[in-house]
Amino acid sequence: MSRFLAITTILIIGFFFSINTLQAQKVYTVKYESQADVKVYIVKYESLCDLKVYHVKYESQAKKDGKWFNVKYESQADKKLYYVDYESQADLKIFYVDYESQAGWKKSPKSHLMK
């Protein structure tokens, strides 16, 4: 019985850990700020960003931090984004990178915004 309990405990812990580490990366751009989950500002320099973003071609690639896939419909999105005009209005500052391997958090304290 104790072996069953140990295996069950490991599975439960693993399940909760995987839920907490999954990042929402299917995004949809909304027209109005009030519709957004996250307000985003695009910075000019990588050193100023919170998250380095790479737009992937396929939805199945959008599983890791900073790898975003733009969905066609709002209902398909994990997060709804609104792009603001001023840095001070943003919840999250992003910088677009040229390569998929460059995507990821530069300042991870804001990672909760994309979970």
Phi and psi restraints in degrees (range 20) as a CNS / XPLOR table:
assign (resid 1 and name C) (resid 2 and name N)
       (resid 2 and name CA) (resid 2 and name C) 1.0 -67.1 20.0 2
assign (resid 2 and name N) (resid 2 and name CA)
       (resid 2 and name C) (resid 3 and name N) 1.0 -30.9 20.0 2
assign (resid 2 and name C) (resid 3 and name N)
       (resid 3 and name CA) (resid 3 and name C) 1.0 -67.8 20.0 2
assign (resid 3 and name N) (resid 3 and name CA)
       (resid 3 and name C) (resid 4 and name N) 1.0 -41.6 20.0 2
assign (resid 3 and name C) (resid 4 and name N)
       (resid 4 and name CA) (resid 4 and name C) 1.0 -60.4 20.0 2
assign (resid 4 and name N) (resid 4 and name CA)
       (resid 4 and name C) (resid 5 and name N) 1.0 -44.3 20.0 2
assign (resid 4 and name C) (resid 5 and name N)
       (resid 5 and name CA) (resid 5 and name C) 1.0 -63.3 20.0 2
assign (resid 5 and name N) (resid 5 and name CA)
       (resid 5 and name C) (resid 6 and name N) 1.0 -41.4 20.0 2
assign (resid 5 and name C) (resid 6 and name N)
       (resid 6 and name CA) (resid 6 and name C) 1.0 -64.3 20.0 2
assign (resid 6 and name N) (resid 6 and name CA)
       (resid 6 and name C) (resid 7 and name N) 1.0 -44.6 20.0 2
assign (resid 6 and name C) (resid 7 and name N)
       (resid 7 and name CA) (resid 7 and name C) 1.0 -65.1 20.0 2
assign (resid 7 and name N) (resid 7 and name CA)
       (resid 7 and name C) (resid 8 and name N) 1.0 -42.5 20.0 2
assign (resid 7 and name C) (resid 8 and name N)
       (resid 8 and name CA) (resid 8 and name C) 1.0 -62.0 20.0 2
assign (resid 8 and name N) (resid 8 and name CA)
       (resid 8 and name C) (resid 9 and name N) 1.0 -43.8 20.0 2
assign (resid 8 and name C) (resid 9 and name N)
       (resid 9 and name CA) (resid 9 and name C) 1.0 -61.5 20.0 2
assign (resid 9 and name N) (resid 9 and name CA)
       (resid 9 and name C) (resid 10 and name N) 1.0 -44.1 20.0 2
assign (resid 9 and name C) (resid 10 and name N)
       (resid 10 and name CA) (resid 10 and name C) 1.0 -62.6 20.0 2
assign (resid 10 and name N) (resid 10 and name CA)
       (resid 10 and name C) (resid 11 and name N) 1.0 -42.6 20.0 2
assign (resid 10 and name C) (resid 11 and name N)
       (resid 11 and name CA) (resid 11 and name C) 1.0 -64.3 20.0 2
assign (resid 11 and name N) (resid 11 and name CA)
       (resid 11 and name C) (resid 12 and name N) 1.0 -41.2 20.0 2
assign (resid 11 and name C) (resid 12 and name N)
       (resid 12 and name CA) (resid 12 and name C) 1.0 -65.7 20.0 2
assign (resid 12 and name N) (resid 12 and name CA)
       (resid 12 and name C) (resid 13 and name N) 1.0 -45.1 20.0 2
assign (resid 12 and name C) (resid 13 and name N)
       (resid 13 and name CA) (resid 13 and name C) 1.0 -62.5 20.0 2
assign (resid 13 and name N) (resid 13 and name CA)
       (resid 13 and name C) (resid 14 and name N) 1.0 -43.6 20.0 2
assign (resid 13 and name C) (resid 14 and name N)
       (resid 14 and name CA) (resid 14 and name C) 1.0 -61.6 20.0 2
assign (resid 14 and name N) (resid 14 and name CA)
       (resid 14 and name C) (resid 15 and name N) 1.0 -39.6 20.0 2
assign (resid 14 and name C) (resid 15 and name N)
       (resid 15 and name CA) (resid 15 and name C) 1.0 -62.7 20.0 2
assign (resid 15 and name N) (resid 15 and name CA)
       (resid 15 and name C) (resid 16 and name N) 1.0 -48.7 20.0 2
assign (resid 15 and name C) (resid 16 and name N)
       (resid 16 and name CA) (resid 16 and name C) 1.0 -66.3 20.0 2
assign (resid 16 and name N) (resid 16 and name CA)
       (resid 16 and name C) (resid 17 and name N) 1.0 -36.0 20.0 2
assign (resid 16 and name C) (resid 17 and name N)
       (resid 17 and name CA) (resid 17 and name C) 1.0 -64.2 20.0 2
assign (resid 17 and name N) (resid 17 and name CA)
       (resid 17 and name C) (resid 18 and name N) 1.0 -42.0 20.0 2
assign (resid 17 and name C) (resid 18 and name N)
       (resid 18 and name CA) (resid 18 and name C) 1.0 -67.7 20.0 2
assign (resid 18 and name N) (resid 18 and name CA)
       (resid 18 and name C) (resid 19 and name N) 1.0 -33.8 20.0 2
assign (resid 18 and name C) (resid 19 and name N)
       (resid 19 and name CA) (resid 19 and name C) 1.0 -65.0 20.0 2
assign (resid 19 and name N) (resid 19 and name CA)
       (resid 19 and name C) (resid 20 and name N) 1.0 -43.2 20.0 2
assign (resid 19 and name C) (resid 20 and name N)
       (resid 20 and name CA) (resid 20 and name C) 1.0 -70.9 20.0 2
assign (resid 20 and name N) (resid 20 and name CA)
       (resid 20 and name C) (resid 21 and name N) 1.0 -24.2 20.0 2
assign (resid 20 and name C) (resid 21 and name N)
       (resid 21 and name CA) (resid 21 and name C) 1.0 -94.8 20.0 2
assign (resid 21 and name N) (resid 21 and name CA)
       (resid 21 and name C) (resid 22 and name N) 1.0 -11.4 20.0 2
assign (resid 21 and name C) (resid 22 and name N)
       (resid 22 and name CA) (resid 22 and name C) 1.0 -69.6 20.0 2
assign (resid 22 and name N) (resid 22 and name CA)
       (resid 22 and name C) (resid 23 and name N) 1.0 137.3 20.0 2
assign (resid 22 and name C) (resid 23 and name N)
       (resid 23 and name CA) (resid 23 and name C) 1.0 -113.9 20.0 2
assign (resid 23 and name N) (resid 23 and name CA)
       (resid 23 and name C) (resid 24 and name N) 1.0 135.6 20.0 2
assign (resid 23 and name C) (resid 24 and name N)
       (resid 24 and name CA) (resid 24 and name C) 1.0 -76.7 20.0 2
assign (resid 24 and name N) (resid 24 and name CA)
       (resid 24 and name C) (resid 25 and name N) 1.0 117.4 20.0 2
assign (resid 24 and name C) (resid 25 and name N)
       (resid 25 and name CA) (resid 25 and name C) 1.0 -127.7 20.0 2
assign (resid 25 and name N) (resid 25 and name CA)
       (resid 25 and name C) (resid 26 and name N) 1.0 -1.3 20.0 2
assign (resid 25 and name C) (resid 26 and name N)
       (resid 26 and name CA) (resid 26 and name C) 1.0 -86.6 20.0 2
assign (resid 26 and name N) (resid 26 and name CA)
       (resid 26 and name C) (resid 27 and name N) 1.0 116.6 20.0 2
assign (resid 26 and name C) (resid 27 and name N)
       (resid 27 and name CA) (resid 27 and name C) 1.0 -120.0 20.0 2
assign (resid 27 and name N) (resid 27 and name CA)
       (resid 27 and name C) (resid 28 and name N) 1.0 154.3 20.0 2
assign (resid 27 and name C) (resid 28 and name N)
       (resid 28 and name CA) (resid 28 and name C) 1.0 -137.7 20.0 2
assign (resid 28 and name N) (resid 28 and name CA)
       (resid 28 and name C) (resid 29 and name N) 1.0 133.7 20.0 2
assign (resid 28 and name C) (resid 29 and name N)
       (resid 29 and name CA) (resid 29 and name C) 1.0 -91.5 20.0 2
assign (resid 29 and name N) (resid 29 and name CA)
       (resid 29 and name C) (resid 30 and name N) 1.0 121.4 20.0 2
assign (resid 29 and name C) (resid 30 and name N)
       (resid 30 and name CA) (resid 30 and name C) 1.0 -93.9 20.0 2
assign (resid 30 and name N) (resid 30 and name CA)
       (resid 30 and name C) (resid 31 and name N) 1.0 162.4 20.0 2
assign (resid 30 and name C) (resid 31 and name N)
       (resid 31 and name CA) (resid 31 and name C) 1.0 -83.9 20.0 2
assign (resid 31 and name N) (resid 31 and name CA)
       (resid 31 and name C) (resid 32 and name N) 1.0 -27.2 20.0 2
assign (resid 31 and name C) (resid 32 and name N)
       (resid 32 and name CA) (resid 32 and name C) 1.0 -123.7 20.0 2
assign (resid 32 and name N) (resid 32 and name CA)
       (resid 32 and name C) (resid 33 and name N) 1.0 141.0 20.0 2
assign (resid 32 and name C) (resid 33 and name N)
       (resid 33 and name CA) (resid 33 and name C) 1.0 -55.4 20.0 2
assign (resid 33 and name N) (resid 33 and name CA)
       (resid 33 and name C) (resid 34 and name N) 1.0 -38.4 20.0 2
assign (resid 33 and name C) (resid 34 and name N)
       (resid 34 and name CA) (resid 34 and name C) 1.0 -66.1 20.0 2
assign (resid 34 and name N) (resid 34 and name CA)
       (resid 34 and name C) (resid 35 and name N) 1.0 -17.2 20.0 2
assign (resid 34 and name C) (resid 35 and name N)
       (resid 35 and name CA) (resid 35 and name C) 1.0 -88.2 20.0 2
assign (resid 35 and name N) (resid 35 and name CA)
       (resid 35 and name C) (resid 36 and name N) 1.0 -10.5 20.0 2
assign (resid 35 and name C) (resid 36 and name N)
       (resid 36 and name CA) (resid 36 and name C) 1.0 -84.5 20.0 2
assign (resid 36 and name N) (resid 36 and name CA)
       (resid 36 and name C) (resid 37 and name N) 1.0 147.6 20.0 2
assign (resid 36 and name C) (resid 37 and name N)
       (resid 37 and name CA) (resid 37 and name C) 1.0 -85.1 20.0 2
assign (resid 37 and name N) (resid 37 and name CA)
       (resid 37 and name C) (resid 38 and name N) 1.0 -35.3 20.0 2
assign (resid 37 and name C) (resid 38 and name N)
       (resid 38 and name CA) (resid 38 and name C) 1.0 -139.0 20.0 2
assign (resid 38 and name N) (resid 38 and name CA)
       (resid 38 and name C) (resid 39 and name N) 1.0 132.5 20.0 2
assign (resid 38 and name C) (resid 39 and name N)
       (resid 39 and name CA) (resid 39 and name C) 1.0 -95.2 20.0 2
assign (resid 39 and name N) (resid 39 and name CA)
       (resid 39 and name C) (resid 40 and name N) 1.0 127.6 20.0 2
assign (resid 39 and name C) (resid 40 and name N)
       (resid 40 and name CA) (resid 40 and name C) 1.0 -118.7 20.0 2
assign (resid 40 and name N) (resid 40 and name CA)
       (resid 40 and name C) (resid 41 and name N) 1.0 141.9 20.0 2
assign (resid 40 and name C) (resid 41 and name N)
       (resid 41 and name CA) (resid 41 and name C) 1.0 -127.7 20.0 2
assign (resid 41 and name N) (resid 41 and name CA)
       (resid 41 and name C) (resid 42 and name N) 1.0 134.3 20.0 2
assign (resid 41 and name C) (resid 42 and name N)
       (resid 42 and name CA) (resid 42 and name C) 1.0 -92.4 20.0 2
assign (resid 42 and name N) (resid 42 and name CA)
       (resid 42 and name C) (resid 43 and name N) 1.0 117.7 20.0 2
assign (resid 42 and name C) (resid 43 and name N)
       (resid 43 and name CA) (resid 43 and name C) 1.0 -89.9 20.0 2
assign (resid 43 and name N) (resid 43 and name CA)
       (resid 43 and name C) (resid 44 and name N) 1.0 158.5 20.0 2
assign (resid 43 and name C) (resid 44 and name N)
       (resid 44 and name CA) (resid 44 and name C) 1.0 -83.5 20.0 2
assign (resid 44 and name N) (resid 44 and name CA)
       (resid 44 and name C) (resid 45 and name N) 1.0 -23.6 20.0 2
assign (resid 44 and name C) (resid 45 and name N)
       (resid 45 and name CA) (resid 45 and name C) 1.0 -125.8 20.0 2
assign (resid 45 and name N) (resid 45 and name CA)
       (resid 45 and name C) (resid 46 and name N) 1.0 137.9 20.0 2
assign (resid 45 and name C) (resid 46 and name N)
       (resid 46 and name CA) (resid 46 and name C) 1.0 -56.3 20.0 2
assign (resid 46 and name N) (resid 46 and name CA)
       (resid 46 and name C) (resid 47 and name N) 1.0 -35.8 20.0 2
assign (resid 46 and name C) (resid 47 and name N)
       (resid 47 and name CA) (resid 47 and name C) 1.0 -64.4 20.0 2
assign (resid 47 and name N) (resid 47 and name CA)
       (resid 47 and name C) (resid 48 and name N) 1.0 -17.6 20.0 2
assign (resid 47 and name C) (resid 48 and name N)
       (resid 48 and name CA) (resid 48 and name C) 1.0 -95.1 20.0 2
assign (resid 48 and name N) (resid 48 and name CA)
       (resid 48 and name C) (resid 49 and name N) 1.0 -4.6 20.0 2
assign (resid 48 and name C) (resid 49 and name N)
       (resid 49 and name CA) (resid 49 and name C) 1.0 -89.6 20.0 2
assign (resid 49 and name N) (resid 49 and name CA)
       (resid 49 and name C) (resid 50 and name N) 1.0 161.9 20.0 2
assign (resid 49 and name C) (resid 50 and name N)
       (resid 50 and name CA) (resid 50 and name C) 1.0 -94.3 20.0 2
assign (resid 50 and name N) (resid 50 and name CA)
       (resid 50 and name C) (resid 51 and name N) 1.0 -36.3 20.0 2
assign (resid 50 and name C) (resid 51 and name N)
       (resid 51 and name CA) (resid 51 and name C) 1.0 -137.2 20.0 2
assign (resid 51 and name N) (resid 51 and name CA)
       (resid 51 and name C) (resid 52 and name N) 1.0 132.6 20.0 2
assign (resid 51 and name C) (resid 52 and name N)
       (resid 52 and name CA) (resid 52 and name C) 1.0 -93.4 20.0 2
assign (resid 52 and name N) (resid 52 and name CA)
       (resid 52 and name C) (resid 53 and name N) 1.0 125.5 20.0 2
assign (resid 52 and name C) (resid 53 and name N)
       (resid 53 and name CA) (resid 53 and name C) 1.0 -114.8 20.0 2
assign (resid 53 and name N) (resid 53 and name CA)
       (resid 53 and name C) (resid 54 and name N) 1.0 138.1 20.0 2
assign (resid 53 and name C) (resid 54 and name N)
       (resid 54 and name CA) (resid 54 and name C) 1.0 -128.4 20.0 2
assign (resid 54 and name N) (resid 54 and name CA)
       (resid 54 and name C) (resid 55 and name N) 1.0 128.0 20.0 2
assign (resid 54 and name C) (resid 55 and name N)
       (resid 55 and name CA) (resid 55 and name C) 1.0 -85.1 20.0 2
assign (resid 55 and name N) (resid 55 and name CA)
       (resid 55 and name C) (resid 56 and name N) 1.0 117.9 20.0 2
assign (resid 55 and name C) (resid 56 and name N)
       (resid 56 and name CA) (resid 56 and name C) 1.0 -87.3 20.0 2
assign (resid 56 and name N) (resid 56 and name CA)
       (resid 56 and name C) (resid 57 and name N) 1.0 159.6 20.0 2
assign (resid 56 and name C) (resid 57 and name N)
       (resid 57 and name CA) (resid 57 and name C) 1.0 -83.1 20.0 2
assign (resid 57 and name N) (resid 57 and name CA)
       (resid 57 and name C) (resid 58 and name N) 1.0 -27.1 20.0 2
assign (resid 57 and name C) (resid 58 and name N)
       (resid 58 and name CA) (resid 58 and name C) 1.0 -125.3 20.0 2
assign (resid 58 and name N) (resid 58 and name CA)
       (resid 58 and name C) (resid 59 and name N) 1.0 142.9 20.0 2
assign (resid 58 and name C) (resid 59 and name N)
       (resid 59 and name CA) (resid 59 and name C) 1.0 -56.6 20.0 2
assign (resid 59 and name N) (resid 59 and name CA)
       (resid 59 and name C) (resid 60 and name N) 1.0 -37.5 20.0 2
assign (resid 59 and name C) (resid 60 and name N)
       (resid 60 and name CA) (resid 60 and name C) 1.0 -64.3 20.0 2
assign (resid 60 and name N) (resid 60 and name CA)
       (resid 60 and name C) (resid 61 and name N) 1.0 -17.8 20.0 2
assign (resid 60 and name C) (resid 61 and name N)
       (resid 61 and name CA) (resid 61 and name C) 1.0 -85.7 20.0 2
assign (resid 61 and name N) (resid 61 and name CA)
       (resid 61 and name C) (resid 62 and name N) 1.0 -8.9 20.0 2
assign (resid 61 and name C) (resid 62 and name N)
       (resid 62 and name CA) (resid 62 and name C) 1.0 -91.2 20.0 2
assign (resid 62 and name N) (resid 62 and name CA)
       (resid 62 and name C) (resid 63 and name N) 1.0 53.4 20.0 2
assign (resid 62 and name C) (resid 63 and name N)
       (resid 63 and name CA) (resid 63 and name C) 1.0 -109.6 20.0 2
assign (resid 63 and name N) (resid 63 and name CA)
       (resid 63 and name C) (resid 64 and name N) 1.0 -13.0 20.0 2
assign (resid 63 and name C) (resid 64 and name N)
       (resid 64 and name CA) (resid 64 and name C) 1.0 -115.5 20.0 2
assign (resid 64 and name N) (resid 64 and name CA)
       (resid 64 and name C) (resid 65 and name N) 1.0 163.3 20.0 2
assign (resid 64 and name C) (resid 65 and name N)
       (resid 65 and name CA) (resid 65 and name C) 1.0 -53.3 20.0 2
assign (resid 65 and name N) (resid 65 and name CA)
       (resid 65 and name C) (resid 66 and name N) 1.0 127.0 20.0 2
assign (resid 65 and name C) (resid 66 and name N)
       (resid 66 and name CA) (resid 66 and name C) 1.0 83.5 20.0 2
assign (resid 66 and name N) (resid 66 and name CA)
       (resid 66 and name C) (resid 67 and name N) 1.0 -5.4 20.0 2
assign (resid 66 and name C) (resid 67 and name N)
       (resid 67 and name CA) (resid 67 and name C) 1.0 -96.9 20.0 2
assign (resid 67 and name N) (resid 67 and name CA)
       (resid 67 and name C) (resid 68 and name N) 1.0 102.8 20.0 2
assign (resid 67 and name C) (resid 68 and name N)
       (resid 68 and name CA) (resid 68 and name C) 1.0 -104.8 20.0 2
assign (resid 68 and name N) (resid 68 and name CA)
       (resid 68 and name C) (resid 69 and name N) 1.0 143.9 20.0 2
assign (resid 68 and name C) (resid 69 and name N)
       (resid 69 and name CA) (resid 69 and name C) 1.0 -124.6 20.0 2
assign (resid 69 and name N) (resid 69 and name CA)
       (resid 69 and name C) (resid 70 and name N) 1.0 123.6 20.0 2
assign (resid 69 and name C) (resid 70 and name N)
       (resid 70 and name CA) (resid 70 and name C) 1.0 -81.4 20.0 2
assign (resid 70 and name N) (resid 70 and name CA)
       (resid 70 and name C) (resid 71 and name N) 1.0 119.0 20.0 2
assign (resid 70 and name C) (resid 71 and name N)
       (resid 71 and name CA) (resid 71 and name C) 1.0 -89.4 20.0 2
assign (resid 71 and name N) (resid 71 and name CA)
       (resid 71 and name C) (resid 72 and name N) 1.0 159.9 20.0 2
assign (resid 71 and name C) (resid 72 and name N)
       (resid 72 and name CA) (resid 72 and name C) 1.0 -79.7 20.0 2
assign (resid 72 and name N) (resid 72 and name CA)
       (resid 72 and name C) (resid 73 and name N) 1.0 -31.3 20.0 2
assign (resid 72 and name C) (resid 73 and name N)
       (resid 73 and name CA) (resid 73 and name C) 1.0 -123.8 20.0 2
assign (resid 73 and name N) (resid 73 and name CA)
       (resid 73 and name C) (resid 74 and name N) 1.0 143.8 20.0 2
assign (resid 73 and name C) (resid 74 and name N)
       (resid 74 and name CA) (resid 74 and name C) 1.0 -55.2 20.0 2
assign (resid 74 and name N) (resid 74 and name CA)
       (resid 74 and name C) (resid 75 and name N) 1.0 -38.8 20.0 2
assign (resid 74 and name C) (resid 75 and name N)
       (resid 75 and name CA) (resid 75 and name C) 1.0 -66.2 20.0 2
assign (resid 75 and name N) (resid 75 and name CA)
       (resid 75 and name C) (resid 76 and name N) 1.0 -17.7 20.0 2
assign (resid 75 and name C) (resid 76 and name N)
       (resid 76 and name CA) (resid 76 and name C) 1.0 -86.5 20.0 2
assign (resid 76 and name N) (resid 76 and name CA)
       (resid 76 and name C) (resid 77 and name N) 1.0 -12.5 20.0 2
assign (resid 76 and name C) (resid 77 and name N)
       (resid 77 and name CA) (resid 77 and name C) 1.0 -81.8 20.0 2
assign (resid 77 and name N) (resid 77 and name CA)
       (resid 77 and name C) (resid 78 and name N) 1.0 145.9 20.0 2
assign (resid 77 and name C) (resid 78 and name N)
       (resid 78 and name CA) (resid 78 and name C) 1.0 -80.9 20.0 2
assign (resid 78 and name N) (resid 78 and name CA)
       (resid 78 and name C) (resid 79 and name N) 1.0 -36.2 20.0 2
assign (resid 78 and name C) (resid 79 and name N)
       (resid 79 and name CA) (resid 79 and name C) 1.0 -137.9 20.0 2
assign (resid 79 and name N) (resid 79 and name CA)
       (resid 79 and name C) (resid 80 and name N) 1.0 139.1 20.0 2
assign (resid 79 and name C) (resid 80 and name N)
       (resid 80 and name CA) (resid 80 and name C) 1.0 -101.0 20.0 2
assign (resid 80 and name N) (resid 80 and name CA)
       (resid 80 and name C) (resid 81 and name N) 1.0 127.5 20.0 2
assign (resid 80 and name C) (resid 81 and name N)
       (resid 81 and name CA) (resid 81 and name C) 1.0 -111.5 20.0 2
assign (resid 81 and name N) (resid 81 and name CA)
       (resid 81 and name C) (resid 82 and name N) 1.0 147.3 20.0 2
assign (resid 81 and name C) (resid 82 and name N)
       (resid 82 and name CA) (resid 82 and name C) 1.0 -129.6 20.0 2
assign (resid 82 and name N) (resid 82 and name CA)
       (resid 82 and name C) (resid 83 and name N) 1.0 124.8 20.0 2
assign (resid 82 and name C) (resid 83 and name N)
       (resid 83 and name CA) (resid 83 and name C) 1.0 -88.1 20.0 2
assign (resid 83 and name N) (resid 83 and name CA)
       (resid 83 and name C) (resid 84 and name N) 1.0 119.7 20.0 2
assign (resid 83 and name C) (resid 84 and name N)
       (resid 84 and name CA) (resid 84 and name C) 1.0 -93.6 20.0 2
assign (resid 84 and name N) (resid 84 and name CA)
       (resid 84 and name C) (resid 85 and name N) 1.0 162.5 20.0 2
assign (resid 84 and name C) (resid 85 and name N)
       (resid 85 and name CA) (resid 85 and name C) 1.0 -87.0 20.0 2
assign (resid 85 and name N) (resid 85 and name CA)
       (resid 85 and name C) (resid 86 and name N) 1.0 -21.5 20.0 2
assign (resid 85 and name C) (resid 86 and name N)
       (resid 86 and name CA) (resid 86 and name C) 1.0 -128.1 20.0 2
assign (resid 86 and name N) (resid 86 and name CA)
       (resid 86 and name C) (resid 87 and name N) 1.0 140.0 20.0 2
assign (resid 86 and name C) (resid 87 and name N)
       (resid 87 and name CA) (resid 87 and name C) 1.0 -55.0 20.0 2
assign (resid 87 and name N) (resid 87 and name CA)
       (resid 87 and name C) (resid 88 and name N) 1.0 -37.9 20.0 2
assign (resid 87 and name C) (resid 88 and name N)
       (resid 88 and name CA) (resid 88 and name C) 1.0 -66.6 20.0 2
assign (resid 88 and name N) (resid 88 and name CA)
       (resid 88 and name C) (resid 89 and name N) 1.0 -17.7 20.0 2
assign (resid 88 and name C) (resid 89 and name N)
       (resid 89 and name CA) (resid 89 and name C) 1.0 -86.8 20.0 2
assign (resid 89 and name N) (resid 89 and name CA)
       (resid 89 and name C) (resid 90 and name N) 1.0 -12.0 20.0 2
assign (resid 89 and name C) (resid 90 and name N)
       (resid 90 and name CA) (resid 90 and name C) 1.0 -85.0 20.0 2
assign (resid 90 and name N) (resid 90 and name CA)
       (resid 90 and name C) (resid 91 and name N) 1.0 144.4 20.0 2
assign (resid 90 and name C) (resid 91 and name N)
       (resid 91 and name CA) (resid 91 and name C) 1.0 -83.6 20.0 2
assign (resid 91 and name N) (resid 91 and name CA)
       (resid 91 and name C) (resid 92 and name N) 1.0 -33.0 20.0 2
assign (resid 91 and name C) (resid 92 and name N)
       (resid 92 and name CA) (resid 92 and name C) 1.0 -138.8 20.0 2
assign (resid 92 and name N) (resid 92 and name CA)
       (resid 92 and name C) (resid 93 and name N) 1.0 130.7 20.0 2
assign (resid 92 and name C) (resid 93 and name N)
       (resid 93 and name CA) (resid 93 and name C) 1.0 -104.4 20.0 2
assign (resid 93 and name N) (resid 93 and name CA)
       (resid 93 and name C) (resid 94 and name N) 1.0 126.6 20.0 2
assign (resid 93 and name C) (resid 94 and name N)
       (resid 94 and name CA) (resid 94 and name C) 1.0 -119.4 20.0 2
assign (resid 94 and name N) (resid 94 and name CA)
       (resid 94 and name C) (resid 95 and name N) 1.0 158.8 20.0 2
assign (resid 94 and name C) (resid 95 and name N)
       (resid 95 and name CA) (resid 95 and name C) 1.0 -135.2 20.0 2
assign (resid 95 and name N) (resid 95 and name CA)
       (resid 95 and name C) (resid 96 and name N) 1.0 127.4 20.0 2
assign (resid 95 and name C) (resid 96 and name N)
       (resid 96 and name CA) (resid 96 and name C) 1.0 -80.4 20.0 2
assign (resid 96 and name N) (resid 96 and name CA)
       (resid 96 and name C) (resid 97 and name N) 1.0 129.7 20.0 2
assign (resid 96 and name C) (resid 97 and name N)
       (resid 97 and name CA) (resid 97 and name C) 1.0 -106.1 20.0 2
assign (resid 97 and name N) (resid 97 and name CA)
       (resid 97 and name C) (resid 98 and name N) 1.0 161.2 20.0 2
assign (resid 97 and name C) (resid 98 and name N)
       (resid 98 and name CA) (resid 98 and name C) 1.0 -86.7 20.0 2
assign (resid 98 and name N) (resid 98 and name CA)
       (resid 98 and name C) (resid 99 and name N) 1.0 -21.0 20.0 2
assign (resid 98 and name C) (resid 99 and name N)
       (resid 99 and name CA) (resid 99 and name C) 1.0 -127.7 20.0 2
assign (resid 99 and name N) (resid 99 and name CA)
       (resid 99 and name C) (resid 100 and name N) 1.0 142.3 20.0 2
assign (resid 99 and name C) (resid 100 and name N)
       (resid 100 and name CA) (resid 100 and name C) 1.0 -57.0 20.0 2
assign (resid 100 and name N) (resid 100 and name CA)
       (resid 100 and name C) (resid 101 and name N) 1.0 -37.9 20.0 2
assign (resid 100 and name C) (resid 101 and name N)
       (resid 101 and name CA) (resid 101 and name C) 1.0 -66.8 20.0 2
assign (resid 101 and name N) (resid 101 and name CA)
       (resid 101 and name C) (resid 102 and name N) 1.0 -16.3 20.0 2
assign (resid 101 and name C) (resid 102 and name N)
       (resid 102 and name CA) (resid 102 and name C) 1.0 -85.3 20.0 2
assign (resid 102 and name N) (resid 102 and name CA)
       (resid 102 and name C) (resid 103 and name N) 1.0 -13.8 20.0 2
assign (resid 102 and name C) (resid 103 and name N)
       (resid 103 and name CA) (resid 103 and name C) 1.0 -67.2 20.0 2
assign (resid 103 and name N) (resid 103 and name CA)
       (resid 103 and name C) (resid 104 and name N) 1.0 144.7 20.0 2
assign (resid 103 and name C) (resid 104 and name N)
       (resid 104 and name CA) (resid 104 and name C) 1.0 148.8 20.0 2
assign (resid 104 and name N) (resid 104 and name CA)
       (resid 104 and name C) (resid 105 and name N) 1.0 177.0 20.0 2
assign (resid 104 and name C) (resid 105 and name N)
       (resid 105 and name CA) (resid 105 and name C) 1.0 -76.6 20.0 2
assign (resid 105 and name N) (resid 105 and name CA)
       (resid 105 and name C) (resid 106 and name N) 1.0 133.1 20.0 2
assign (resid 105 and name C) (resid 106 and name N)
       (resid 106 and name CA) (resid 106 and name C) 1.0 -96.4 20.0 2
assign (resid 106 and name N) (resid 106 and name CA)
       (resid 106 and name C) (resid 107 and name N) 1.0 -36.2 20.0 2
assign (resid 106 and name C) (resid 107 and name N)
       (resid 107 and name CA) (resid 107 and name C) 1.0 -128.5 20.0 2
assign (resid 107 and name N) (resid 107 and name CA)
       (resid 107 and name C) (resid 108 and name N) 1.0 93.7 20.0 2
assign (resid 107 and name C) (resid 108 and name N)
       (resid 108 and name CA) (resid 108 and name C) 1.0 -69.4 20.0 2
assign (resid 108 and name N) (resid 108 and name CA)
       (resid 108 and name C) (resid 109 and name N) 1.0 -15.9 20.0 2
assign (resid 108 and name C) (resid 109 and name N)
       (resid 109 and name CA) (resid 109 and name C) 1.0 -58.4 20.0 2
assign (resid 109 and name N) (resid 109 and name CA)
       (resid 109 and name C) (resid 110 and name N) 1.0 -18.0 20.0 2
assign (resid 109 and name C) (resid 110 and name N)
       (resid 110 and name CA) (resid 110 and name C) 1.0 -94.3 20.0 2
assign (resid 110 and name N) (resid 110 and name CA)
       (resid 110 and name C) (resid 111 and name N) 1.0 5.6 20.0 2
assign (resid 110 and name C) (resid 111 and name N)
       (resid 111 and name CA) (resid 111 and name C) 1.0 -61.4 20.0 2
assign (resid 111 and name N) (resid 111 and name CA)
       (resid 111 and name C) (resid 112 and name N) 1.0 -24.6 20.0 2
assign (resid 111 and name C) (resid 112 and name N)
       (resid 112 and name CA) (resid 112 and name C) 1.0 -62.1 20.0 2
assign (resid 112 and name N) (resid 112 and name CA)
       (resid 112 and name C) (resid 113 and name N) 1.0 -22.0 20.0 2
assign (resid 112 and name C) (resid 113 and name N)
       (resid 113 and name CA) (resid 113 and name C) 1.0 -66.9 20.0 2
assign (resid 113 and name N) (resid 113 and name CA)
       (resid 113 and name C) (resid 114 and name N) 1.0 -26.9 20.0 2
assign (resid 113 and name C) (resid 114 and name N)
       (resid 114 and name CA) (resid 114 and name C) 1.0 -107.6 20.0 2
assign (resid 114 and name N) (resid 114 and name CA)
       (resid 114 and name C) (resid 115 and name N) 1.0 13.7 20.0 2
